[in-house]
Amino acid sequence: MSADLVQLVTDIARQARAASLVLATASTEQKDSALARLAELLPASTEALLAANARDLAAARENGLSAAQIDRLTLDPKRIAQIAEGVRQVAALPDPVGEELERTVRPNGLDIRRIRVPIGVIGIIYEARPNVTVDCAVLCLKSGNAAILRGGKEIFHTNQALAALVSEALAKAGLPADAVQLIPTTDRAALTTLLKLDSLIHCIIPRGGESLIRFVTENSTIPVIKHFKGVCFVYVDKEADPAMAERILVNAKVQRPGVCNAAEQLLVHADVAAILLPRLAGALLARKVELRCDAASAAILQQHGVAHRAAAADDFKSEFLALIMAVRIVSSLEEAIATINRDSSAHSDAIVTRDAAAAQRFFAGVDSATVFWNASTRFNDGFEFGLGAEIGISTDRLHARGPMGLRELCSYKYIITGTGQVRG
């Protein structure tokens, strides 16, 4: 690793730390002014953004990326307008900084308040989609954090063009342009350096595939907020409404199968499996979902002539990110809960039932970041939760869990006001 590269990344981190101290005291009006300016700059810069994006797309084709991968990288005027609209939505959200979380007055008269404050400097490591560059930048800005962005090499030129617009908007609003910086190299050594700068960077958020997230987690001396994958379950209870179960299951699996909150695993209670499973399987097959079944579910589908294949052991813990679903029969609600706690990734898990007591037991027993009753796992999303845009979804147990919006990008501190008290 070259000394010049280490110095480059360290300088970026130092600049970000200095900028974070300015942002921490910036007014809501100043931050929103920068966001409003960025929302104007994005569509006004469409020609330049498309030119930068064309360079990335040409390289992607030369490197043999699939049509789906290229689509993820592609900008067009409509997508640029959508990114700008996302910026406006963040600007319209309440500023979390300074929000009072609790207040007590002690018997000795000390007034103790706990308020939200920015985390400080956040490093965001991500792949593919260009909108992530802007989403992460504006969420960090609104929550008073400086951001260091390290995007994927496949979208490097587009990310540079977008980051330059963010810096311009910051400067126009009188805020430090260094509050959002893009690592200006795709060299993996730059990432390794970044992950060791724990005296300057306070939090790392990786977004991408499991291999990227594990690399970041294993190599970082900075706290990492993450989820590795989304192995999400739908459990159809013995008291499930059949039509509702079909509707929720199909949506959870099919609506967008390549995302982390799509369902990958189906559990069906044994008491209703003989009747309900063929219906559910048929609905999935009609939408070209491949079913990978345990012995009990395979026997039922065999009797009804429903296409399926035997599951391998690994299928029951897999994130397929495709039109594939693993299927199992469970004998009880307790077995369903135990199965989910053992085999899920603690991301998004759902029960379909008319039995409120069973749903409450599921809520209490399933140890996942987000648990649903009679709703699709696809709703585990910051926008759907009313948080606005999100920077990611966490399955960690400290600081943030579930969709991470503006409030989750804040820490807190205690503010103590006295009248001369001293401790005896």
C-alpha positions as CSV (number, residue, x, y, z in Angstrom):
1,M,0.0,0.0,0.0
2,S,1.5,3.3,-1.0
3,A,2.1,6.1,1.5
4,D,0.5,8.5,-0.9
5,L,-2.8,6.6,-0.8
6,V,-2.8,6.3,3.0
7,Q,-2.2,10.0,3.2
8,L,-5.0,10.8,0.7
9,V,-7.6,8.8,2.6
10,T,-6.4,10.1,6.0
11,D,-6.6,13.7,4.8
12,I,-10.2,13.0,3.6
13,A,-11.1,11.7,7.0
14,R,-9.5,14.7,8.8
15,Q,-11.4,17.1,6.5
16,A,-14.6,15.2,7.2
17,R,-14.1,15.4,10.9
18,A,-13.6,19.1,10.8
19,A,-16.7,19.5,8.6
20,S,-18.7,17.3,11.0
21,L,-18.1,19.8,13.9
22,V,-19.5,22.6,11.7
23,L,-22.5,20.5,10.6
24,A,-23.4,19.6,14.2
25,T,-24.3,23.2,14.9
26,A,-25.7,24.1,11.5
27,S,-29.3,25.3,11.5
28,T,-32.1,23.3,9.9
29,E,-32.6,26.2,7.5
30,Q,-29.0,26.0,6.3
31,K,-29.1,22.3,5.8
32,D,-32.4,22.5,4.0
33,S,-31.0,25.2,1.8
34,A,-28.2,22.9,0.7
35,L,-30.8,20.2,0.0
36,A,-33.0,22.5,-2.0
37,R,-30.0,23.6,-4.1
38,L,-29.0,20.0,-4.8
39,A,-32.6,19.2,-5.9
40,E,-32.2,22.0,-8.4
41,L,-28.7,21.1,-9.6
42,L,-29.5,17.5,-10.4
43,P,-32.0,18.0,-13.2
44,A,-30.1,21.0,-14.4
45,S,-27.0,18.8,-14.8
46,T,-28.7,16.0,-16.6
47,E,-26.5,16.3,-19.7
48,A,-23.2,16.1,-17.7
49,L,-24.6,13.3,-15.5
50,L,-25.6,11.2,-18.5
51,A,-22.2,11.7,-20.1
52,A,-20.5,10.4,-17.0
53,N,-22.9,7.6,-16.7
54,A,-22.3,6.6,-20.4
55,R,-18.6,6.0,-19.5
56,D,-19.6,3.6,-16.8
57,L,-22.1,1.8,-18.9
58,A,-19.6,1.4,-21.7
59,A,-17.1,-0.2,-19.3
60,A,-19.9,-2.4,-17.9
61,R,-20.7,-3.8,-21.3
62,E,-17.0,-4.4,-22.0
63,N,-16.7,-6.3,-18.8
64,G,-19.7,-8.5,-19.5
65,L,-22.1,-7.3,-16.9
66,S,-25.7,-8.7,-17.3
67,A,-28.6,-6.7,-18.6
68,A,-30.0,-6.5,-15.0
69,Q,-26.7,-5.3,-13.6
70,I,-26.4,-2.6,-16.3
71,D,-30.0,-1.5,-15.6
72,R,-29.1,-0.9,-11.9
73,L,-26.2,1.4,-13.1
74,T,-28.2,3.3,-15.6
75,L,-29.3,6.9,-15.3
76,D,-31.8,8.6,-17.5
77,P,-33.7,11.9,-17.1
78,K,-36.6,10.2,-15.3
79,R,-34.3,8.6,-12.8
80,I,-32.4,11.8,-12.2
81,A,-35.8,13.6,-11.6
82,Q,-36.7,10.8,-9.1
83,I,-33.4,11.3,-7.2
84,A,-34.1,15.0,-7.1
85,E,-37.5,14.3,-5.7
86,G,-36.0,12.1,-3.0
87,V,-33.8,15.0,-2.0
88,R,-36.8,17.2,-1.6
89,Q,-38.5,14.6,0.5
90,V,-35.6,14.5,2.9
91,A,-35.6,18.3,3.1
92,A,-39.3,18.1,4.1
93,L,-38.6,15.7,7.0
94,P,-38.2,17.0,10.6
95,D,-34.7,17.7,11.7
96,P,-33.8,15.2,14.4
97,V,-30.8,17.1,15.8
98,G,-31.6,18.6,19.2
99,E,-34.8,16.6,19.7
100,E,-35.4,16.0,23.4
101,L,-35.7,12.3,24.2
102,E,-36.4,12.6,27.9
103,R,-36.0,15.1,30.8
104,T,-35.9,14.6,34.5
105,V,-35.2,16.9,37.5
106,R,-33.3,15.2,40.3
107,P,-34.1,15.8,44.0
108,N,-31.1,18.0,44.3
109,G,-32.4,20.2,41.5
110,L,-30.2,19.1,38.6
111,D,-32.1,19.3,35.3
112,I,-31.1,16.4,33.1
113,R,-32.1,16.2,29.5
114,R,-31.1,13.7,26.8
115,I,-31.1,15.0,23.3
116,R,-30.3,13.7,19.8
117,V,-27.0,14.7,18.3
118,P,-25.2,13.6,15.1
119,I,-23.0,10.6,15.2
120,G,-20.1,12.6,13.6
121,V,-18.4,11.1,10.6
122,I,-20.0,8.2,8.8
123,G,-18.3,6.1,6.2
124,I,-20.6,4.4,3.7
125,I,-19.4,1.6,1.5
126,Y,-21.7,0.6,-1.3
127,E,-22.2,-1.0,-4.7
128,A,-24.0,-0.3,-7.9
129,R,-27.0,2.1,-7.9
130,P,-26.0,5.7,-8.4
131,N,-29.0,7.0,-6.4
132,V,-27.3,5.6,-3.3
133,T,-24.6,8.3,-3.5
134,V,-27.2,11.0,-3.2
135,D,-29.5,9.2,-0.8
136,C,-26.6,8.6,1.7
137,A,-25.2,12.1,1.2
138,V,-28.5,13.9,2.0
139,L,-29.5,11.7,4.9
140,C,-26.1,12.3,6.5
141,L,-26.4,16.0,5.8
142,K,-29.9,16.4,7.2
143,S,-28.9,14.5,10.4
144,G,-25.8,16.7,10.8
145,N,-23.2,14.1,9.9
146,A,-20.2,14.3,7.6
147,A,-20.1,11.5,5.0
148,I,-17.3,9.7,3.3
149,L,-18.6,7.7,0.4
150,R,-16.9,4.8,-1.2
151,G,-18.9,3.5,-4.2
152,G,-18.3,0.6,-6.5
153,K,-15.9,0.8,-9.4
154,E,-18.7,0.0,-11.9
155,I,-20.3,3.4,-11.3
156,F,-17.2,5.4,-10.4
157,H,-17.6,8.3,-13.0
158,T,-21.3,8.7,-12.3
159,N,-20.6,8.9,-8.5
160,Q,-17.9,11.5,-9.1
161,A,-20.3,13.7,-11.0
162,L,-23.0,13.3,-8.4
163,A,-20.6,14.0,-5.5
164,A,-19.4,17.2,-7.2
165,L,-23.0,18.4,-7.3
166,V,-23.4,17.7,-3.6
167,S,-20.2,19.6,-2.8
168,E,-21.5,22.6,-4.9
169,A,-24.8,22.6,-3.1
170,L,-23.1,22.6,0.3
171,A,-20.8,25.5,-0.6
172,K,-23.8,27.5,-2.0
173,A,-25.5,27.1,1.4
174,G,-22.4,28.2,3.3
175,L,-21.6,24.7,4.6
176,P,-18.2,22.9,4.3
177,A,-17.9,21.2,0.9
178,D,-15.9,18.5,2.7
179,A,-19.0,17.5,4.6
180,V,-19.6,15.0,1.8
181,Q,-16.6,13.4,0.1
182,L,-16.2,10.6,-2.3
183,I,-13.0,8.4,-2.1
184,P,-11.5,9.3,-5.5
185,T,-10.1,5.9,-6.3
186,T,-11.3,2.3,-6.7
187,D,-8.2,0.8,-5.2
188,R,-9.2,-1.7,-2.6
189,A,-6.3,-0.5,-0.4
190,A,-8.1,2.8,0.0
191,L,-11.0,1.0,1.6
192,T,-8.6,-1.0,3.9
193,T,-7.1,2.3,5.1
194,L,-10.5,3.9,5.6
195,L,-11.7,1.1,7.9
196,K,-8.8,1.6,10.3
197,L,-9.3,5.4,10.9
198,D,-11.3,4.9,14.1
199,S,-9.9,8.2,15.6
200,L,-11.6,10.2,12.8
201,I,-14.5,8.1,11.6
202,H,-17.3,7.1,14.0
203,C,-19.4,4.6,12.1
204,I,-19.3,2.5,9.0
205,I,-22.4,1.5,7.0
206,P,-21.8,-1.1,4.2
207,R,-24.5,-1.6,1.6
208,G,-24.2,-4.4,-0.9
209,G,-23.7,-8.1,-1.1
210,E,-22.8,-10.4,1.8
211,S,-19.2,-10.7,0.7
212,L,-18.7,-6.9,0.7
213,I,-20.4,-6.6,4.1
214,R,-18.3,-9.4,5.6
215,F,-15.1,-7.9,4.3
216,V,-16.0,-4.5,5.9
217,T,-17.0,-6.1,9.2
218,E,-13.9,-8.3,9.4
219,N,-11.4,-5.5,8.5
220,S,-12.9,-2.5,10.3
221,T,-11.7,-1.1,13.7
222,I,-14.7,1.3,13.4
223,P,-18.2,0.2,14.6
224,V,-20.2,-1.2,11.7
225,I,-24.0,-1.1,11.3
226,K,-25.2,-3.8,8.9
227,H,-27.2,-6.7,7.9
228,F,-25.4,-9.6,6.1
229,K,-28.4,-10.9,4.2
230,G,-32.2,-11.2,4.2
231,V,-33.4,-14.8,4.9
232,C,-37.0,-13.8,5.5
233,F,-39.9,-16.1,6.5
234,V,-43.6,-16.2,6.0
235,Y,-45.4,-18.5,8.5
236,V,-48.9,-19.5,7.6
237,D,-50.6,-20.4,10.8
238,K,-53.5,-22.9,11.2
239,E,-55.9,-20.0,11.7
240,A,-54.8,-18.1,8.6
241,D,-57.3,-16.7,6.2
242,P,-56.5,-18.6,2.9
243,A,-57.0,-15.7,0.6
244,M,-55.0,-13.3,2.8
245,A,-52.2,-15.9,3.1
246,E,-52.0,-16.3,-0.7
247,R,-52.0,-12.5,-1.3
248,I,-49.3,-11.8,1.3
249,L,-47.1,-14.7,0.3
250,V,-47.2,-13.8,-3.4
251,N,-46.4,-10.2,-2.7
252,A,-43.6,-11.1,-0.2
253,K,-41.9,-13.4,-2.7
254,V,-42.7,-12.1,-6.2
255,Q,-43.2,-8.3,-6.0
256,R,-39.4,-7.7,-6.1
257,P,-37.6,-11.0,-5.4
258,G,-34.0,-9.6,-5.6
259,V,-34.1,-7.4,-2.4
260,C,-33.3,-8.1,1.2
261,N,-36.9,-8.0,2.5
262,A,-38.3,-10.4,0.0
263,A,-39.5,-13.7,1.5
264,E,-37.3,-16.7,0.9
265,Q,-38.8,-19.3,3.2
266,L,-42.4,-20.6,3.7
267,L,-43.6,-22.4,6.8
268,V,-47.1,-23.9,6.8
269,H,-48.8,-25.3,9.9
270,A,-49.4,-29.1,9.6
271,D,-53.1,-28.8,10.5
272,V,-53.9,-26.8,7.3
273,A,-51.1,-27.9,5.0
274,A,-53.0,-30.6,3.1
275,I,-55.7,-28.1,2.1
276,L,-53.8,-24.8,2.0
277,L,-50.3,-25.7,0.7
278,P,-51.5,-26.7,-2.8
279,R,-53.3,-23.4,-3.2
280,L,-50.3,-21.4,-2.1
281,A,-47.9,-23.5,-4.2
282,G,-50.1,-23.0,-7.2
283,A,-50.2,-19.3,-6.8
284,L,-46.4,-19.2,-6.6
285,L,-45.9,-21.5,-9.6
286,A,-48.3,-19.4,-11.6
287,R,-45.7,-16.6,-11.1
288,K,-42.8,-18.9,-12.1
289,V,-41.5,-19.5,-8.5
290,E,-39.5,-22.7,-8.1
291,L,-40.5,-24.6,-4.9
292,R,-37.8,-26.4,-2.9
293,C,-39.6,-28.6,-0.4
294,D,-39.0,-30.7,2.7
295,A,-40.3,-34.3,2.7
296,A,-43.6,-33.4,4.3
297,S,-44.5,-30.6,1.9
298,A,-43.2,-32.6,-1.1
299,A,-45.6,-35.5,-0.2
300,I,-48.6,-33.1,-0.2
301,L,-47.7,-31.5,-3.5
302,Q,-46.9,-34.9,-5.0
303,Q,-50.5,-36.0,-4.2
304,H,-51.9,-32.9,-6.0
305,G,-49.6,-33.1,-9.0
306,V,-47.9,-29.7,-8.1
307,A,-44.4,-29.2,-9.5
308,H,-41.6,-29.0,-7.0
309,R,-38.2,-30.3,-6.2
310,A,-36.5,-31.7,-3.1
311,A,-34.7,-29.1,-1.0
312,A,-31.1,-29.4,-0.1
313,A,-30.2,-28.7,3.5
314,D,-28.6,-25.4,2.6
315,D,-31.9,-24.2,0.9
316,F,-33.5,-23.8,4.3
317,K,-31.1,-21.0,5.3
318,S,-30.6,-19.4,1.8
319,E,-31.2,-16.0,0.5
320,F,-32.1,-16.8,-3.1
321,L,-32.7,-13.3,-4.3
322,A,-34.6,-15.0,-7.2
323,L,-37.9,-16.7,-7.9
324,I,-37.1,-19.6,-5.6
325,M,-38.8,-20.4,-2.3
326,A,-38.0,-23.1,0.3
327,V,-41.1,-24.8,1.8
328,R,-41.5,-26.6,5.1
329,I,-44.3,-28.0,7.3
330,V,-44.2,-27.2,11.0
331,S,-46.3,-28.9,13.7
332,S,-47.0,-25.9,15.8
333,L,-46.5,-22.1,16.3
334,E,-43.7,-22.9,18.7
335,E,-41.9,-24.9,16.1
336,A,-42.4,-22.1,13.6
337,I,-40.8,-19.6,16.0
338,A,-37.9,-21.9,16.8
339,T,-37.3,-22.6,13.1
340,I,-37.2,-18.9,12.3
341,N,-34.9,-18.1,15.2
342,R,-32.5,-20.8,14.1
343,D,-32.6,-20.3,10.3
344,S,-33.5,-16.7,9.5
345,S,-31.2,-13.7,9.3
346,A,-33.3,-11.8,11.9
347,H,-34.4,-9.3,9.2
348,S,-38.1,-9.5,8.3
349,D,-40.5,-12.3,9.3
350,A,-44.2,-12.6,9.1
351,I,-47.1,-14.6,10.5
352,V,-50.5,-14.9,8.8
353,T,-53.3,-15.7,11.2
354,R,-56.7,-14.7,12.5
355,D,-55.6,-15.7,16.0
356,A,-54.5,-12.6,17.9
357,A,-53.0,-14.6,20.7
358,A,-50.8,-16.5,18.3
359,A,-49.7,-13.3,16.6
360,Q,-48.7,-11.8,20.0
361,R,-46.8,-15.0,20.8
362,F,-45.0,-14.7,17.4
363,F,-44.2,-11.0,18.1
364,A,-42.7,-11.9,21.5
365,G,-40.9,-15.0,20.4
366,V,-39.3,-14.2,17.0
367,D,-36.0,-12.5,17.6
368,S,-35.9,-10.4,14.4
369,A,-35.5,-6.7,13.7
370,T,-38.9,-6.5,12.1
371,V,-41.9,-8.8,12.7
372,F,-45.2,-8.6,10.8
373,W,-48.7,-9.9,11.5
374,N,-50.9,-10.2,8.4
375,A,-48.7,-8.0,6.2
376,S,-46.0,-8.6,3.6
377,T,-42.3,-8.5,4.6
378,R,-41.8,-6.1,1.7
379,F,-42.9,-3.3,4.0
380,N,-39.7,-3.3,5.9
381,D,-38.5,-0.1,4.4
382,G,-37.8,3.4,5.7
383,F,-40.2,5.1,3.3
384,E,-43.0,2.6,4.1
385,F,-42.5,3.2,7.8
386,G,-42.8,6.9,7.4
387,L,-39.1,7.6,8.0
388,G,-38.5,9.0,4.6
389,A,-35.5,7.7,2.7
390,E,-33.3,5.1,4.5
391,I,-29.6,4.6,4.6
392,G,-30.0,0.8,5.1
393,I,-31.6,-1.8,7.3
394,S,-29.8,-3.1,10.4
395,T,-30.1,-6.5,12.1
396,D,-27.7,-5.4,14.8
397,R,-28.9,-5.1,18.4
398,L,-26.9,-2.0,19.5
399,H,-27.7,1.6,18.5
400,A,-30.0,0.9,15.5
401,R,-32.3,-2.0,14.4
402,G,-34.5,-2.2,11.3
403,P,-34.8,0.6,8.7
404,M,-32.3,3.4,9.4
405,G,-33.7,6.9,8.8
406,L,-32.6,10.3,10.1
407,R,-33.1,9.5,13.8
408,E,-31.1,6.3,13.5
409,L,-28.2,8.4,12.1
410,C,-28.1,10.2,15.4
411,S,-26.6,9.4,18.8
412,Y,-27.5,11.3,21.9
413,K,-25.9,13.2,24.7
414,Y,-26.9,14.4,28.2
415,I,-27.4,18.1,28.9
416,I,-27.2,18.9,32.6
417,T,-28.2,22.3,34.1
418,G,-27.5,23.1,37.7
419,T,-27.8,26.0,40.1
420,G,-24.4,25.5,41.9
421,Q,-24.8,21.9,43.0
422,V,-21.7,20.0,44.2
423,R,-21.5,16.3,45.0
424,G,-21.0,15.4,48.7
